[in-house]
Amino acid sequence: GFEVSRAMWRVVAVVASLGVASAASTQESFSALSTGLREVEKLKASLGRGICVGELGARADEICANAGEASALLDTQLRWVYEKQLRILRDAAVEEFRRRSTASQSTVDEYRRMVETERRFVANAEQSTRKNAPWSYDEVRAELREALSAVAAKSAEARAAELKAAQQRAQYFTVLRKLVTELEEATQAHFGLDSPVDAALAWRVPETNINLSAGLQKAKTTLQLSIVPDDSATLLGPSGFNKPKIGPGTLAFTYKADFNTQAKRS
């Protein structure tokens, strides 16, 4: 392809600049440099697909060692691969940190995740760095720290906003409870103190489906009439619990007592 052709032209230019005396050594240098450039193009293709190269530093050292006198050219090409991989690692680390950031997370936990994220980046960057060349990832590491700090700042803003919303909700509920209390006090002042006793009474008219009920709650009396067929009529009689063999069961009574501890107002 086009990239390979460009690489071959670079091979010719470098070999010519080397001023190699013998044809044999020229052919050997040409072959080593050509092989090295093909390896570099494979690494670039892998990064172009977003796939990081494992043990890039060791592979780069090996490629340059096999290139002999042409290692300087290959080092320049490999440095581009190195910087590209560092930024892929940086972006992946920031995205993972952002994905796991939540508004409910504490500041201490978030700081620990920042340290762990940077530690993993450094480990991957070390594997990508040549041991026999002055390669450095300090600049990209500083960029990573800046990006992580920006994400953490946004998370802190989200936590502050959520805390403020929770405080506002608590204030609303406090006001609501106060209004309910004032309404109950106003009702008691107008109608008198709430009755300390609640009562309910229910009765079924014998041999019918008629139910009568009465209730007393908060000084309010309720009367209710209902006529509902009984689902168990085939077992208990045509009108429910009213057969003699069932016994007295047509009367239900509910009683509730509430002792008010508030002093009676004059």
C-alpha positions in Angstrom: 0.0 0.0 0.0 0.9 3.7 0.1 2.3 3.5 3.6 4.6 0.6 2.7 5.8 2.5 -0.4 6.6 5.5 1.7 8.5 3.2 4.1 10.5 1.8 1.2 11.5 5.2 0.0 12.7 6.0 3.5 14.7 2.8 3.5 16.4 3.9 0.3 17.1 7.4 1.6 18.6 6.1 4.9 20.7 3.5 3.2 22.1 6.1 0.8 22.9 8.4 3.7 24.8 5.7 5.6 27.5 5.6 2.9 27.9 1.8 3.3 31.0 0.7 1.4 30.4 -2.9 0.4 27.4 -4.2 -1.5 26.9 -7.0 1.0 26.7 -4.7 3.9 24.4 -2.4 1.9 22.1 -5.3 1.2 22.1 -6.4 4.8 21.3 -2.9 6.1 18.6 -2.5 3.5 17.0 -5.8 4.5 17.1 -5.1 8.2 15.7 -1.6 7.8 13.0 -2.8 5.5 11.9 -5.5 8.0 11.9 -3.0 10.8 9.7 -0.5 8.9 7.2 -3.2 8.1 7.0 -4.0 11.8 6.4 -0.4 12.6 3.6 -0.2 10.1 1.9 -3.2 11.7 2.1 -1.4 15.1 0.6 1.7 13.5 -2.2 -0.4 12.0 -3.0 -1.9 15.3 -3.3 1.5 17.0 -5.4 2.8 14.1 -8.0 0.2 15.1 -7.8 1.4 18.7 -5.9 -1.7 19.9 -2.9 -1.1 22.2 0.3 -3.0 21.6 1.3 -5.3 24.4 4.9 -4.9 25.7 5.4 -2.1 23.2 8.7 -1.0 24.9 10.3 -4.5 24.6 9.1 -4.8 21.0 10.5 -1.4 20.1 13.9 -2.3 21.6 14.0 -5.5 19.6 13.1 -3.8 16.3 15.8 -1.1 16.8 18.4 -3.7 17.9 17.8 -5.7 14.7 18.0 -2.5 12.5 21.6 -1.9 13.4 22.9 1.5 12.1 19.4 2.4 10.9 17.9 2.2 14.4 17.7 6.0 14.7 15.1 6.2 11.9 13.1 3.4 13.4 13.2 5.0 16.8 11.6 8.2 15.3 8.8 6.1 13.8 8.4 4.1 17.0 8.2 7.2 19.1 5.1 8.2 17.2 3.6 4.8 18.0 4.6 5.2 21.6 2.9 8.7 22.0 -0.2 7.4 20.2 -0.5 4.5 22.6 0.0 6.7 25.6 -2.9 8.9 24.6 -5.1 5.8 24.0 -4.3 4.6 27.5 -5.0 8.1 28.9 -8.4 8.4 27.2 -9.4 4.9 28.3 -8.4 5.6 31.9 -10.3 8.9 32.0 -13.4 7.3 30.5 -13.3 4.4 33.0 -13.0 6.9 35.8 -15.9 9.0 34.5 -18.1 6.0 34.1 -17.6 4.8 37.6 -18.0 8.3 39.2 -21.3 8.8 41.0 -22.8 11.7 43.0 -23.3 9.4 46.0 -19.6 8.6 46.2 -17.6 10.2 49.0 -14.6 12.4 48.3 -12.2 10.0 50.0 -13.4 7.1 47.8 -13.1 9.2 44.7 -9.5 10.2 45.6 -8.6 6.6 46.1 -10.0 5.8 42.6 -8.0 8.6 41.1 -4.8 7.2 42.7 -5.7 3.7 41.5 -6.4 4.9 38.0 -3.1 6.7 37.7 -1.3 3.7 39.1 -2.8 1.4 36.3 -1.9 4.0 33.7 1.7 4.2 34.9 2.0 0.4 34.9 0.8 0.3 31.2 3.0 3.2 30.3 6.1 1.5 31.8 5.4 -1.6 29.6 5.2 0.7 26.5 8.4 2.6 27.2 11.8 1.6 25.7 14.5 0.8 28.2 17.3 1.6 25.8 16.1 5.1 24.7 15.1 8.3 26.5 11.4 7.8 26.2 9.2 9.5 28.8 5.4 9.6 29.6 5.6 12.4 32.1 3.7 14.8 29.9 0.8 12.4 29.2 0.7 11.5 32.9 0.3 15.2 33.7 -2.6 15.4 31.2 -4.2 12.4 32.8 -4.1 14.0 36.3 -5.6 17.2 34.9 -8.4 15.2 33.2 -9.1 13.2 36.3 -9.3 16.3 38.5 -11.8 17.9 36.1 -14.0 14.8 36.3 -13.7 14.8 40.1 -14.7 18.5 40.2 -17.9 17.8 38.2 -18.7 14.9 40.6 -18.2 17.2 43.5 -20.6 19.8 42.0 -23.1 17.0 41.5 -22.8 15.9 45.1 -23.2 19.5 46.3 -26.3 19.9 44.2 -27.8 16.7 45.5 -27.1 17.7 49.0 -28.7 21.1 48.5 -31.8 19.4 47.0 -32.0 17.0 50.0 -31.8 19.9 52.4 -34.5 21.8 50.5 -36.8 18.7 50.6 -36.2 18.4 54.4 -37.2 22.0 54.8 -40.3 21.5 52.7 -41.3 18.5 54.9 -40.6 20.5 58.1 -42.9 23.3 56.8 -45.6 20.7 55.8 -45.5 19.0 59.2 -45.8 22.4 60.9 -48.8 23.3 58.7 -50.5 20.0 59.5 -50.0 20.5 63.2 -51.4 24.0 63.0 -54.4 22.8 61.0 -55.1 20.1 63.6 -54.8 22.6 66.4 -57.1 25.0 64.6 -59.7 22.2 64.0 -59.6 21.3 67.7 -60.0 24.9 68.7 -63.1 25.3 66.5 -64.8 21.9 67.1 -63.3 21.1 70.5 -60.7 18.5 71.5 -60.5 15.3 69.5 -62.4 12.5 71.0 -60.1 10.1 72.9 -62.3 7.1 71.7 -62.9 5.7 68.2 -65.7 3.2 67.8 -67.2 1.2 65.0 -70.3 -1.1 64.9 -71.5 -3.4 62.1 -74.7 -5.6 62.0 -76.3 -7.9 59.4 -80.0 -8.0 59.3 -81.0 -11.7 59.8 -82.0 -13.7 56.6 -80.9 -10.8 54.4 -77.9 -9.4 52.6 -78.3 -6.0 54.3 -75.3 -4.8 56.4 -75.6 -1.8 58.7 -72.5 -0.1 60.1 -71.8 3.0 62.2 -68.5 4.6 63.2 -67.3 7.4 65.4 -63.8 8.8 64.7 -62.5 12.3 65.7 -66.0 13.4 66.8 -67.4 12.5 63.4 -70.2 9.9 63.1 -70.6 7.8 59.9 -73.5 5.6 59.0 -73.4 3.1 56.2 -75.9 0.7 54.5 -74.6 -2.0 52.2 -76.3 -4.9 50.4 -73.7 -7.3 49.2 -74.2 -11.0 48.2 -72.1 -13.4 50.3 -69.7 -15.6 48.4 -70.0 -18.3 51.0 -73.8 -18.5 50.9 -73.8 -22.1 49.7 -71.9 -23.1 52.9 -73.3 -20.8 55.5 -76.8 -20.2 54.3 -78.6 -18.2 51.7 -77.8 -14.9 53.5 -74.4 -15.5 55.0 -73.7 -16.0 58.7 -77.3 -16.3 59.9 -78.1 -20.0 60.2 -78.9 -21.1 63.7 -76.0 -23.7 63.7 -73.5 -20.9 63.1 -74.5 -19.2 66.3 -74.5 -15.5 67.1 -72.3 -14.0 64.4 -74.4 -11.3 62.9 -72.9 -8.5 65.1 -69.4 -7.1 64.9 -68.0 -4.5 67.1 -64.7 -2.5 67.0 -63.5 -0.3 69.7 -60.4 1.9 69.8 -59.3 4.1 72.7 -56.8 6.9 72.4 -55.5 8.7 75.5 -54.6 12.3 74.8 -51.7 13.5 76.8 -52.1 17.1 75.9 -53.6 19.4 78.5 -57.0 20.7 77.8 -57.1 24.3 76.8 -59.4 26.7 78.6 
